[in-house]
Amino acid sequence: METKKKLSAGEKFAYGIGAVGKDMVYMLSASYILYYYQDIMGVSAVAMGIILFVARVFDAFNDPIMGVLVAKTKTRWGKFRPWLFVGTVLNAIVLYLMFAAPPTLSGSGLVAYAATTYILWGVTYTMMDIPYWSMVPAFTESGKEREELSALARSCAGVGSALISIITVLSVSALGKMAGGTTATDIERLGYKYFALCIAVLFVIFTTITCVKIKEKSSVEMQTASVKEMFKALVQNDQAMTMVVAIVMINTALYITSNLVIYFFKYDFSPSQWQANYTLFNTFGGGFQILAMMILFPLLRKFMNTMKIFYVSFTMAMVGYVLLLGIAFSGTQQVYLLLIPAFLIMSAIGMLNVIVTVFLANTVDYGELKNHRRDESVIFSMQTFVVKLASGIAALAASVVISIFHIQKDETAEVLTAIDTSSRIGLRMCMTIIPIVVLTIGLIVFRKNYILTDEKLEEISAQLKAERNA
């Protein structure tokens, strides 16, 4: 087997910049698609929740098939780059269309448009996301280099998602006014249309850099499997399935918060200045997430292993949600107090996303030893699916909350006003307690089932080397 060379700084940058663009696109869809169609375009919250969830069920069949297609691909440009580039271009086009719903559409026509574009967005996102993450084990040896590349990619992805959280609302407002919007609704509708276009263009540029600079270095042939064999292999890889549950829970908690917090600021905490306060909250939250992945995680890594950091991060998130609930019910109007739970929650989520990516990559070696096949694309197709599944579950949960507690603007009011007291209480409880419950379930499953400690991984690596050299 050919020895893999260390990745250059240019290759690491190119791989990282691809993650920035990829997660800018994903966060725009995951955090704002429900708000765009429900609060701006007027689609029923429950209808949108069902659309977003059904699209994720569809992905249960689409994503694994895409993993097999990637594994079987052989071209002069490699296995991954053709899918990565074509998928990115198609996804960028669909992203723009998704946030450019014709204002003349209404009722069932608008629902059909939302459903069609969102399902197509999920298909094209899978087309480029699976090959992107499949490069991790293909580019690196197990151990330190893989952990460093995974951490870099996840950190860059965090930068992309954090940027969207920080700039979206104010950018939408500015672009909507520049496009000639007059009413508040028109400004937001036009703003999202042109903001999505800007993000789509950046996405294509960033991925092009990745495709030009990155070359596949692994000489190991990836064995392919039928869909039936693939599902069997995944079920047999208990460590991969454990990480699937953990990733679903972590991301569901995050997306429930991100879907509901915009309503918290707009209709509860600060209706008169919600855009400024929401942007401030997201600016610091996104900043905390980036710093946690790029500085806090490497710092903690010097003193403890990834397993300990995993538990520390869960504790931080739980404490953050409890503080957020307490501050929401305190009646304070001091937005700066909300930065404390923002630090705890977003720093924790940032580190957890780095760690679960590393843990998932480790399950590839475990699966090879246990099942005698190395299914990188299969394993990483599950990461793509479960993260999107989490966003679908979160959107459905958020839409139910919005519907039950009647969280919507008062069309008769001349200025934006707060929702009634019972609705505010329901919103506060749901955006904090539901994520706590979801995270607790993920922690219990992980603690009970995950066994891939550093010592166990060294043992697996030694066994694999012995088998390959036999």
C-alpha positions, 0 to 999 in steps of 0.5 A: 500500500502506498504511504500517504504524505502529510497534507500541505498547508494549502491543501488544509486551507482548500479543504477548510474553505470548502467547509465554510461555504458548505455550512453557510448554505446548510445553516441558512436552510436549517435556521431560516427556511421555516421562518421564511415560509411561515412568517414572511410568505404565510405558509402554515407552520404545521404544513412547513414542519411536515414538508421539512420532516418528510424531506428528511424521511426521503433522505433516508433512502436517497443518502445511502444510495448516494454513498454507494454511488460515490464509492463506485465512482472512478474518473480521471478527476478522482472519486470525490471531486466530480460529485463535490463540484456538480453537487455544489453548483446544483445545490447553489441554484436550488438554494436561490430558488428556495428563497425566491418563492414567487410572491404571486403564489399562495395556498397549495401552490406555494406549499408545492413550491416549498416542498419541491425546492426543499426536497431538491435542495436536500438531494443536491446537498447530499450529492456534494456533502457525502464526498466532502466528508468521505475525504477525511479517512481517504486523506489521512492515517487514523490518529493525530492527522485525521483528528487534526483534519477533522477538527479543522474541517469542523471548525471551518464549518462552524465558521460558516454556520456562525457567519450566517447566524451573525449576518443574515438578519441585518444583511436581509434588511439592507438588501431588501431595502436596496431592492426596493422593498417598502413594507416590512414583509417585502423588505424581508422577502426580497432580502432573503432572495438576494442574500441567498443568491450571494451565499450561493455564489460564494458557495460555488467559489469556495468549493471550486478552490477545494476541488482545484487544490485537493487531490485524493491520496488514498490508494486503498480501493473502497469496496462497494456494497448493495443497498441491502449489504450496506444497511446490514454493515451499518447495523453491524457497526454498533459504534457508528450507530451510537454516533448516529444517535449522538449526532442526531440529538446534538444537532436537534437540540441546536436547531430547535434553539436556532429555529425558535430563538428568532421568534423569541426576540421578535415576539417576546424579548424585544419586538421594538429592536429585535433585529439589533438584539437578535444580531448581537446575540448571534454575533456573540454566540457564533463568535463563541462557537468559532473560538471554542472550536479553534482555541478552547478545544485545542487548549482543553485537548492538551489537558484531557482526551476527547472523551473528557472534553465530550462530557465537559461540553455536554455539562456546559450546554445543560447549564447554558439552557437552564440559565437561558430559561431563568433569564427569559423568565426574569423579566429583564430587558438586558440583552447582555445577560443572554450572552452568558448562556450563549457562551455556554451553549454555543461553545459546547455545541462547537466542541461537540461537533468537532468531537463527534466528527472525530469519533465518527471517523474512528468508527470506520476503522472499527467497522473494517476490523469487525466487518472486513470492509472499509465503508467510508462513504457509507459511514459518512453518508450517515453523518449527512443524513442524520444531521439533515434528519436532526434539522427536519425533526427540529423544524417539525418540533418548532412548527408544532410549538409555533402552531400550538402557542399561536406565535405569529405577528399581529397583522392588525397592529401598526407596529410589531408587538409581543405575543400574549403571555401564555404564548410567551411562556410556552415559547420560553419553555419549549426553546430550553426544556426540549433541547435539555431533554434531547441532549440528555437522551443523546448522552445516555445512549453515548455513555452506555454504548461508545467504547472507542477510547484512545487505547481501544483505537490503538489496539484496533489500528495494530490489528488492522496493520497486522491483517493488511501485512499478512 
